């Protein structure tokens, strides 16, 4: 089994390790020659660190313009890079290729399913915590799980070889609902922490931020219910509060992107929610205000996309 990975960020590298440990052959598709040279100079190694241990794996790497056929592809780029990244390797995709999308946000999964309708497409979410302290060097921030489900036409519950991963991948028959749950959590936490430059836990210790988060959650639930999605057994605010407490010392990915001058995924997170609200003829003023504020921050810092990781 040979899996190619588009996106060598934290989640892409974690998945490379999981696939490698399951016995699969793994090859990164890196965005340019400079990144490939850097990877070669590092001995084609990905390094992992946590509080107690360090480890590494050796994997292969290629460029989008190469011609080796891709039968199995994992996409872990930023959500806004999905379509350009896939377009760059479209000539390499086998007619029956399997594609797994493991990313934040919503919208790109449906668009890939529409554009690549002849292929098998799965979407997934992960609760693994990790961040990249240097290229191909990953800090583990918490063990989690991966849930994957088919998009579009009927197909197997899991793509080839993913039943061999440890810890086991969860086969999610209703992946759309799972994507909405992840979206809801990201909408409630990421923009607020990015705007105020705070850790996740401060959303619970600052009364003004807690009140804001409650209003944001109420709007999200209204849109989700209108789309037929029951998010959690309890209220979204209760679920988000638990996650903010569990990840209290963490900085959200959106805040990290802003601090490092990178484009955020705000359009695929809060932007997606606001577009859904507009389609339904509903108002989400608190989420719309957050969307506008993050857009302004990005514009002020002249932040533009840099291509896939």
C-alpha positions as CSV (number, residue, x, y, z in Angstrom):
1,X,0.0,0.0,0.0
2,X,1.4,3.4,-1.0
3,X,-0.1,6.6,0.3
4,X,0.9,10.1,-0.9
5,X,0.3,13.0,1.4
6,X,-0.4,16.6,0.3
7,X,0.4,18.8,3.2
8,X,3.5,18.3,5.4
9,X,2.2,20.2,8.4
10,X,1.6,18.8,11.9
11,X,-1.4,16.6,11.0
12,X,0.2,15.5,7.7
13,X,3.3,14.4,9.6
14,X,1.3,12.6,12.3
15,X,-0.6,10.7,9.7
16,X,2.6,9.9,7.9
17,X,3.8,8.2,11.1
18,X,0.5,6.3,11.6
19,X,0.6,5.0,8.0
20,X,4.3,4.2,8.1
21,X,3.8,2.3,11.4
22,X,1.0,0.3,9.8
23,X,3.4,-0.9,7.1
24,X,2.3,1.4,4.3
25,X,4.8,3.2,2.0
26,X,4.5,7.0,2.5
27,X,5.5,9.8,0.1
28,X,5.0,13.5,0.8
29,X,4.1,15.7,-2.2
30,X,5.9,18.9,-1.4
31,X,5.0,22.2,-2.9
32,X,8.3,23.3,-4.5
33,X,12.0,22.4,-5.0
34,X,13.1,24.5,-2.0
35,X,11.0,22.5,0.4
36,X,12.2,19.3,-1.2
37,X,15.8,20.3,-0.9
38,X,15.2,21.1,2.8
39,X,13.6,17.7,3.4
40,X,16.5,16.0,1.6
41,X,19.1,17.9,3.7
42,X,17.2,16.7,6.9
43,X,17.8,13.1,5.7
44,X,14.1,12.7,4.6
45,X,13.2,12.3,8.3
46,X,10.2,13.5,10.2
47,X,10.9,14.0,13.9
48,X,8.4,13.8,16.8
49,X,8.8,15.1,20.3
50,X,6.7,15.0,23.5
51,X,7.4,15.5,27.2
52,X,9.1,12.1,27.6
53,X,10.3,10.8,24.2
54,X,11.6,11.6,20.8
55,X,11.4,9.5,17.7
56,X,11.7,9.8,13.9
57,X,10.6,8.1,10.7
58,X,12.0,8.1,7.2
59,X,9.6,8.7,4.3
60,X,9.9,9.6,0.6
61,X,9.1,12.9,-1.1
62,X,8.1,14.1,-4.5
63,X,7.0,17.3,-6.3
64,X,3.5,17.9,-7.9
65,X,5.0,17.9,-11.4
66,X,6.3,14.4,-11.1
67,X,4.6,11.6,-13.1
68,X,4.3,8.6,-10.7
69,X,0.7,7.5,-10.6
70,X,-1.2,8.3,-7.3
71,X,-3.7,5.6,-6.3
72,X,-4.1,6.7,-2.6
73,X,-3.9,10.4,-1.6
74,X,-4.3,12.0,1.9
75,X,-4.9,15.8,1.8
76,X,-4.0,17.6,5.0
77,X,-3.3,21.1,3.5
78,X,-5.0,24.2,4.9
79,X,-8.6,24.1,3.8
80,X,-8.2,27.0,1.4
81,X,-5.4,25.2,-0.4
82,X,-7.4,22.1,-1.1
83,X,-8.5,22.7,-4.7
84,X,-5.3,24.3,-6.0
85,X,-3.2,21.5,-4.4
86,X,-5.4,18.8,-6.0
87,X,-5.3,20.6,-9.3
88,X,-1.4,20.6,-9.2
89,X,-1.4,16.8,-9.1
90,X,-4.5,16.0,-11.1
91,X,-2.5,14.5,-14.0
92,X,-1.1,11.9,-11.5
93,X,-4.4,10.7,-10.1
94,X,-5.4,7.2,-11.2
95,X,-8.9,6.8,-12.6
96,X,-10.0,4.9,-9.5
97,X,-7.9,6.8,-6.9
98,X,-8.9,7.1,-3.3
99,X,-8.8,10.6,-1.7
100,X,-9.0,11.3,2.0
101,X,-9.5,14.9,3.2
102,X,-8.4,15.4,6.8
103,X,-8.8,19.2,7.5
104,X,-10.5,21.9,9.4
105,X,-13.5,23.8,8.0
106,X,-16.3,22.9,5.7
107,X,-17.1,23.4,2.1
108,X,-14.0,22.1,0.4
109,X,-15.1,18.4,1.0
110,X,-18.3,18.9,-0.9
111,X,-16.5,20.8,-3.7
112,X,-13.9,18.0,-4.1
113,X,-16.7,15.4,-4.2
114,X,-18.4,17.4,-6.9
115,X,-15.3,18.0,-9.0
116,X,-13.8,14.6,-8.6
117,X,-17.0,12.7,-8.8
118,X,-15.5,9.6,-10.5
119,X,-13.1,9.0,-7.6
120,X,-13.7,7.7,-4.1
121,X,-13.6,10.5,-1.6
122,X,-13.6,10.3,2.2
123,X,-13.6,13.2,4.7
124,X,-12.4,13.1,8.2
125,X,-11.7,14.9,11.4
126,X,-9.1,14.4,14.1
127,X,-8.7,15.3,17.8
128,X,-5.0,14.6,17.8
129,X,-3.1,17.6,19.2
130,X,0.2,18.6,17.6
131,X,2.1,21.6,16.3
132,X,5.2,22.1,14.2
133,X,8.2,23.7,15.8
134,X,10.3,23.5,12.6
135,X,9.9,22.0,9.2
136,X,9.2,18.2,9.6
137,X,9.6,18.5,13.4
138,X,6.4,17.9,15.4
139,X,5.5,18.5,19.0
140,X,2.8,16.2,20.2
141,X,0.2,18.1,22.3
142,X,-2.3,15.3,23.1
143,X,-3.4,11.9,21.9
144,X,-6.8,11.7,20.1
145,X,-8.5,9.8,17.4
146,X,-9.3,10.1,13.7
147,X,-12.9,9.6,12.3
148,X,-13.4,9.1,8.6
149,X,-16.5,8.6,6.5
150,X,-17.4,8.4,2.8
151,X,-18.6,11.4,0.8
152,X,-20.9,11.2,-2.1
153,X,-21.5,7.8,-3.7
154,X,-21.7,4.5,-1.7
155,X,-18.2,3.1,-1.0
156,X,-16.3,1.2,1.7
157,X,-16.4,2.6,5.2
158,X,-12.7,3.2,5.3
159,X,-10.1,3.6,2.5
160,X,-7.6,0.9,1.8
161,X,-5.3,0.2,4.7
162,X,-6.8,2.5,7.2
163,X,-8.3,-0.4,9.2
164,X,-4.6,-1.2,10.1
165,X,-3.8,2.1,11.8
166,X,-3.2,2.3,15.5
167,X,-5.0,3.7,17.4
168,X,-7.9,2.4,15.3
169,X,-9.6,4.9,13.0
170,X,-13.3,5.4,13.7
171,X,-15.5,4.6,10.7
172,X,-18.1,7.4,10.8
173,X,-21.2,6.6,8.6
174,X,-22.5,10.2,9.0
175,X,-19.4,12.2,8.4
176,X,-21.4,15.3,7.5
177,X,-22.7,15.6,11.0
178,X,-19.2,15.0,12.4
179,X,-17.8,17.7,10.2
180,X,-20.5,20.1,11.5
181,X,-19.5,19.2,15.1
182,X,-15.9,20.0,14.4
183,X,-16.9,23.2,12.6
184,X,-19.1,24.3,15.5
185,X,-16.2,23.9,18.0
186,X,-13.8,25.7,15.7
187,X,-16.3,28.6,15.1
188,X,-16.7,29.0,18.8
189,X,-13.1,28.9,19.9
190,X,-10.7,29.8,17.0
191,X,-11.8,33.3,15.9
192,X,-12.3,34.6,19.5
193,X,-8.9,33.4,20.6
194,X,-7.3,34.8,17.4
195,X,-8.9,38.2,17.9
196,X,-8.0,38.6,21.5
197,X,-4.6,36.8,21.4
198,X,-5.5,34.5,24.2
199,X,-5.2,30.8,25.2
200,X,-8.3,28.6,24.9
201,X,-8.9,28.5,28.6
202,X,-9.2,32.3,28.9
203,X,-12.5,32.1,27.1
204,X,-13.8,30.6,30.4
205,X,-12.0,32.9,32.8
206,X,-12.8,36.2,31.2
207,X,-16.6,36.9,31.7
208,X,-16.9,39.1,28.6
209,X,-15.3,36.4,26.4
210,X,-17.5,33.7,28.0
211,X,-20.6,35.8,27.2
212,X,-19.4,36.3,23.6
213,X,-18.8,32.6,23.2
214,X,-22.3,31.8,24.5
215,X,-23.9,34.1,21.9
216,X,-21.7,32.6,19.1
217,X,-22.7,29.1,20.1
218,X,-26.4,29.9,20.1
219,X,-26.2,31.2,16.6
220,X,-24.2,28.2,15.4
221,X,-26.8,25.8,16.9
222,X,-29.6,27.6,15.0
223,X,-27.9,27.2,11.7
224,X,-26.9,23.6,12.3
225,X,-30.4,22.7,13.4
226,X,-31.8,24.4,10.3
227,X,-29.5,22.2,8.2
228,X,-30.7,19.1,10.0
229,X,-27.7,18.5,12.3
230,X,-28.0,17.7,16.0
231,X,-24.6,18.6,17.2
232,X,-24.2,17.3,20.8
233,X,-26.4,15.7,23.4
234,X,-25.9,18.8,25.6
235,X,-25.8,22.3,24.4
236,X,-23.0,23.4,22.1
237,X,-21.8,25.9,24.7
238,X,-21.5,23.1,27.3
239,X,-19.5,21.0,24.8
240,X,-17.2,23.9,23.8
241,X,-16.6,24.9,27.4
242,X,-15.4,21.3,28.2
243,X,-13.0,21.5,25.2
244,X,-11.8,24.9,26.1
245,X,-11.0,23.7,29.6
246,X,-9.3,20.5,28.4
247,X,-7.1,22.5,26.0
248,X,-6.9,25.5,28.3
249,X,-3.1,26.1,27.8
250,X,-3.3,25.7,24.0
251,X,-3.2,28.5,21.4
252,X,-5.7,27.9,18.6
253,X,-4.4,27.2,15.1
254,X,-6.0,30.4,13.9
255,X,-4.2,32.5,16.5
256,X,-0.9,30.7,15.5
257,X,-1.5,31.4,11.9
258,X,-2.1,35.1,12.5
259,X,1.0,35.4,14.7
260,X,3.1,33.8,12.0
261,X,1.7,35.9,9.3
262,X,-0.1,33.1,7.5
263,X,-3.5,33.1,6.0
264,X,-6.1,31.7,8.4
265,X,-9.0,29.3,7.7
266,X,-11.6,31.8,8.7
267,X,-13.4,31.6,5.4
268,X,-13.8,27.8,5.7
269,X,-14.9,28.1,9.3
270,X,-16.9,31.2,10.3
271,X,-17.2,32.2,6.7
272,X,-18.8,28.9,5.8
273,X,-21.3,29.3,8.7
274,X,-22.2,32.8,7.6
275,X,-22.7,31.7,4.0
276,X,-25.0,28.9,5.2
277,X,-27.0,31.4,7.3
278,X,-27.3,33.7,4.2
279,X,-28.6,30.8,2.1
280,X,-31.2,30.0,4.8
281,X,-32.2,33.7,5.1
282,X,-31.1,33.7,8.7
283,X,-29.0,36.3,10.7
284,X,-25.8,35.5,12.7
285,X,-24.6,38.9,13.8
286,X,-22.1,37.7,16.4
287,X,-20.4,35.3,14.0
288,X,-20.5,37.9,11.1
289,X,-18.8,40.4,13.3
290,X,-16.0,38.0,14.1
291,X,-15.6,37.1,10.4
292,X,-15.3,40.8,9.5
293,X,-12.8,41.4,12.4
294,X,-10.5,38.6,11.4
295,X,-10.7,39.6,7.7
296,X,-9.7,43.1,8.8
297,X,-6.7,41.8,10.8
298,X,-5.5,39.8,7.8
299,X,-5.9,42.7,5.5
300,X,-4.1,45.0,7.9
301,X,-1.1,42.6,8.0
302,X,-1.4,42.0,4.2
303,X,-1.6,38.2,4.9
304,X,-2.0,36.1,1.7
305,X,-2.0,32.4,1.1
306,X,1.4,30.7,0.6
307,X,0.3,27.5,-1.0
308,X,0.0,24.1,0.5
309,X,2.2,23.2,3.5
